[in-house]
Amino acid sequence: MTFYSCFDSQGKVIARCQTDQEIEVLKRMGRPIVEVRAMKKEEAIVCSLTGSPSDFNLDY
């Protein structure tokens, strides 16, 4: 399973997503996503341990 980190223009993480569809929803909601990067396996483990990556997205 691949998780993605979404960054704004200043390089700050603004969301973590699991699918391209989640990323598109955030863009349509007006989130300033400038860059999307696949997370490394060791980073993605944190998402799977803490719940859904959408839990990180406070706007969802």
C-alpha positions in Angstrom: 0.0 0.0 0.0 1.4 3.4 -1.0 0.7 6.6 1.0 1.4 10.1 -0.3 2.5 13.3 1.4 1.1 16.5 -0.1 3.2 19.7 0.3 2.4 23.4 -0.1 4.6 26.0 -1.9 6.8 26.4 1.2 7.5 22.7 1.5 5.3 22.0 4.5 3.2 18.8 4.7 -0.4 19.8 4.4 -2.0 16.3 4.0 -1.3 12.6 3.8 -3.4 10.6 1.4 -3.7 7.0 0.3 -5.2 7.4 -3.2 -5.0 9.8 -6.1 -8.7 10.4 -5.6 -8.1 11.7 -2.1 -5.5 14.1 -3.5 -7.9 15.3 -6.2 -10.7 15.9 -3.6 -8.3 18.1 -1.5 -7.3 20.1 -4.6 -11.0 20.7 -5.4 -11.5 21.8 -1.8 -8.9 24.5 -2.4 -5.9 23.0 -0.6 -2.7 24.5 -2.0 -1.1 21.3 -3.0 2.1 22.0 -5.0 3.9 18.7 -4.8 2.9 15.1 -4.0 5.5 12.5 -3.0 5.1 8.8 -2.3 6.1 8.1 1.3 8.9 5.7 2.2 7.8 2.4 3.8 9.1 3.5 7.2 7.0 6.7 7.0 3.9 4.9 5.8 4.0 2.6 8.8 3.1 5.5 11.0 -0.1 6.1 8.9 -1.1 2.5 9.2 -0.5 2.4 12.9 -2.4 5.7 13.6 -5.4 5.0 11.4 -6.5 6.2 8.1 -4.3 8.8 6.3 -7.4 10.9 5.9 -7.4 11.3 9.7 -4.5 13.7 9.2 -6.6 15.9 6.8 -8.5 18.1 9.2 -10.6 19.5 6.3 -12.0 16.1 5.4 
